[in-house]
Amino acid sequence: MTSTTGTLDAQATLTAMDRCDRCGAQAYIRAELASGGALLFCNHHGREVESTLRPQAAAWVDESARIS
């Protein structure tokens, strides 16, 4: 999935083109906001904000299991 505005497909897989909004590393976590839009995070930053952001997110897509 590429980072765009508009409707997000919750089934789309994050790719190497998707980058963390905090540091620019490859994103493995996507927080889809109830207000619209999404935030992308690497595993490190996703875990850092998860306890605060996840309860507020409409969807939390975690593909960190792909990290080998």
N, C-alpha and C positions, 0 to 999 in steps of 0.2 A: 504494500500500500504506500502510496506517496502522500506526503503531507500537502493537503489542499484544503480550501474552504469548501463548504457544502456538505452534502450527506456523506457519512462515513459508513463503510461496510464492515460490520463487526467480525465478519468471517475472513477478511483480507489479512494476509500474512505480512508482517513487517519485513522489509528487505534491507539490504546493505545501504540502500539510498536513504532510508529513514534514519535521522540523526537525533540524538538527545538534545532537547531544548536547553539544557543547562551547560553541557560541556562539548557537544558535537560528536561524541562517540556513537557507535551504532546503537540504535534504539531497539530494545526488546520488550518494552512496556508502553502501552498506549492507554491513557486515561481519557475516556470520552466524557465530556462535560455535559451535564443536564442542560446548561444554557446554550449548548452548541459548541462545536469545535473540539479539539483534542490537544492533549499535551503528550509529547513523546519523551521517554527517558531510557537511558542505559540502565542496566541492572543495578548498578551502584546507586544512582540517583533515584531510581524507582523505589528501591527499598528505603531510602532515606525519607521520602515524602509519603510513602504508602499509608502509614497510620493516620495521617492528617487528611490526605486527598482522597483515598479510596472510599470512605463513607459518603463523600460528596459527589462522587463520579456516577454517571448513569451506567457506565460499563468500565471494567478494568480488564484489559487484555494483556496477559502475561505470557510471553513466549520465551522467557529466560531458560526454559528447559532445553532449548536448542543450543545453548552455550556448551561447548565440549571442553 
